[in-house]
Structure formats: C-alpha cells, structure tokens
Amino acid sequence: MLFVIPSWGDLLGYPTLGKYVNHYVSKIETDLVIFLAGLESSIMIEQKQGLEPQFRTLHFIFGLGIYYSKFELQSGRYIVDNRELTGLILSDFVYDHLATSRNITLQNDRDVVIAEKVIKIPIDLSNKTTTKITFIKGALMRNLFIPHKDVFLDFMDLIKKPDSYNPENGHIFLSTHWSDYNKILISTEMKGNVKLQFMNSTAGIEEIVIGADKVINKIFTLSERKEIDKRISFLKDVYSNLSYDPMYLFSIIDKASNKLIAKRQFPSAAGDALSSEKGRKESILISAGDRIESVVKWPEEFKRNTKKDLELSAVYKEFKENPPIIRSESSSKDQIMDLTEELETKVKRQEFELRTLKRPSVNTKPLPSAPEDDIISILSYLKRIIDQDYEIIAIGKAFENARDNLRKIILQSKFMWEMGKYINMFQREKPNIGLNKKEKEELLEKVDIWIKKAEKKKDRFLKRKS
C-alpha cells in the first residue's frame, strides 16, 4: 500500500521544531512521511504504568519509507532534508488520532482513505471499477502527487540509489512508542560513517538514537524478522527498477501494481478493511480491525501545540539557551536593555511574519471574463485577479478559465501544466478565504515569469515572420 502522513508535526501536535546540525529550526514548511509498504502488524504489548500493568497496542508498518522536511533555520537559511525509513511505529493514541481524522473526499471505499492526517491507497486496484479508479486517481493527483511532486521524485531517486535500504545497515524506525516518542530509531548494525551522518538531528524530530534492534527483537520472532527483511528487499528491487512517468506520478502505482501482480507478491490481507459502526473511525490497517470501536484519548504527557505558538517560541528558546556574555558590571544594565530590545524586535518580526502568512477573510464576488485572443492579455488578467481580494476558490476558477482560453491559441506549454497544479490546489480550498501576502507575491512572480517567456516566444516568432 501507499501510506502517507501529510504532516508529521500536525499529527503529533507540533512537539518540537528540532535542530539541524546544532542549529535551531525556526519554521517547518514540509514534514511529510511516505511509505511504500509491504507489511503491517498490530500487536498488543504490556505497558507498565504505576503498579498495575496495562495492555496497549502498537501498530507497525514496514517497507520503503522517507521522512522529508523543508525548513528554515534561525539564521534564515532554508534546508531540504530527508531520512530513509524502513518502519513506522504508531502507538494506539496516535493511530486513533489518524483513524478519526476528517475525510477530505466523499468516497466510501473502506480500503481507500484520503483524510486530513493520513492517506492510504492499496497498490493493487484490480478489484476496483473503472469509475472508482478514476476517482482515486483524481483524488491522489489533487491531494498528493501535484502538491508534493518534488518529494515523490526525490523519494524515487533515493530508492534507486544502490546503497539505500541496505539490509546490512539494519532497520530505521520513525517511532511514537511511549518510550521513544517522536524519535528516529536506528540499528547498531548501521555502519560507522553512515551512522555518524544519519544521527545528525533534523527538523521536527526530538532525537535520533540507537534502539531499532531492541524494539524489533523484543516484539517479533526470528522468522517474522526474516520475513520483514525479505519483503523490504523485494520492494527495493521492484521500485528501484520501476519505469514511471515523472509528469504523471500515478503511474508509480500503475506500474508497481503490474509488477507485484506478475510476481504474486501482494501482502495477504487478513480480512476486509472495516469502518466503525458509529462512523467515527476508519480501519487504516487491516491488522487493527479488532480496535475499530475503541478510541484511546491523547495523553496529557504528550502536550499538543499549535504551529504558530511553536514557531513563536523559537525566538525565546534561542535567547534562553544561548545567552550573551556580559563582561562588566558598569555596562551590564545597558547591555541587558539592549538585549531585551533586540529580543522584542525579533519577537515582533516573527509575529509580523506569522501575520503575513495568515490568510484573510474575503467576500465572494463575481469574476470578470478572461480575454480570449492574446496570451499576454490572458496572463495579465490573472495578475489582476491575484492582486485583488478574490477568494482562493475564485482565483482557481480564473486560472481554469485562462487555461481554457489559452488552449484555443496554443496546443500546450509548460506553464499550462503549472496552471493545472494551481487549479487543483485552489479549487479545494474553503470559501471566503483569500491568499496571504506571501502567497500573492510568489504567485505574481510566477505569472511574471510566464509572461516573460511568452513575450520571448512572441518576439522570436515575429522575427522569423519578418
């Protein structure tokens, strides 16, 4: 199956911004978890709590995975980082938080879940009707493959690397186990140089520590561990040799399905996916079917934060943990005042940046008609719409109208494909919400690039004609 957590921080309630090579992270833009999974398991274990033993459930997913993050350091530098994973450990309360998250599509297929906090799609869609497959394709393209195209391309490139997902390096687990909450656990088998590099901290993760062997050896038998290793190696072989269309990422599922069917290597399901009779919970994993009617509350010990509060606190944390050295008593008062002013300035700047990221409320208003006879006029029309206070949904409609009119003039262009991406993104936004300042600036800059390219092509055409 394809298993995706769109935002790891959002799932866990933003427990930390984390560090990257000893530098504090100030903002996290992307923290995506993707698994091309081959096995899953839900196991009840004894969790000691006070004097009374308590039985709790751990949910495991094994396969080819990645934790992919884009973030900003407090120095202002932007970083893209990814960590290879072979397993995901979900404690019962985290799993239940996933399984009760709001669906963002109207589909009622029990083994297809497209929700706010999780996306799960079986690779084998051969038992689906053509209509159902078309719906799944559209939903995945809109919600996953288009907005996260770069992530998937990097993920597939990682899989193709000869030294990735090497069984000699042992397992790498992203964990929400009660004792290893929000940590990446690596194996003692990981080679020295690889281990040193991998253990460098990254955004959104509390810690990267040795501990994968302890977990898997305690819970799974030797024969089960061999089966897990065998399945991961098989998936590595399949996906590293997969030919797919980078412009149409659903082809990954199409091609993988054909290969896995040919090799008869789909994991055997222990039954059909279930949903709660009360309609509040989906069975994300088949092995968790017996927990369909139970929901474990989020424990108080793992406090949930908002992203805004966490990013704002980053300024204070830097000041607190790296206080400046005050050299003399005579100047200490002035220095403290200067430092206080500096801190207040940083906080105000951070608050201003957060305000510019907040999307404003706007009124619904009709769109003017898009021009039809000239590429530059059509693109300039888009700039006017973006610059005014239209709903994001309306801007998406303006992009759609512009693209339809462009198709009457030119057959295809790269920016028309990019327009399709914005159409899909914008038309699934909530009504009466407008673009924030940063989004407007970036979108206007993008359309300016399209206009410049169109003008160059027009000039070349006129020169050839003359």
Secondary structure by P-SEA (a helix, b strand, c coil): cbbbccccccccccccccccccccccccccbbbbbcccccbbbbbbbbcccbbbbbbbbbbbccccccccccccccbbbbbbbbbcbbbbcaaaaaaaaacccccccccccccccccbbbbbcccccccaaaaaaaaaaaaacccccaaaaaaaaaaaaaccccccccccccccccccccccbbbbbccccaaaaaaaaccccccccccccaaaaaaacccaaaaaaaaaaaaaaaaaaaaccccccccaaaaaaaaaaaaaacccccccccbbbbccccccccccccccccccccccccccccccaaaaaaaaaaaaaaabbbbbccccaaaaaaaaaaaaaaaaaaaaaaaaaaabbbbbbbbbbcccccccaaaaaaaaaaaaaccccaaaaaaaaaaaaaaaaacccccaaaaaaaaaaaaaaaccccccccaaaaaaaaaaaaaaaaaaaaaaaaaaaaac
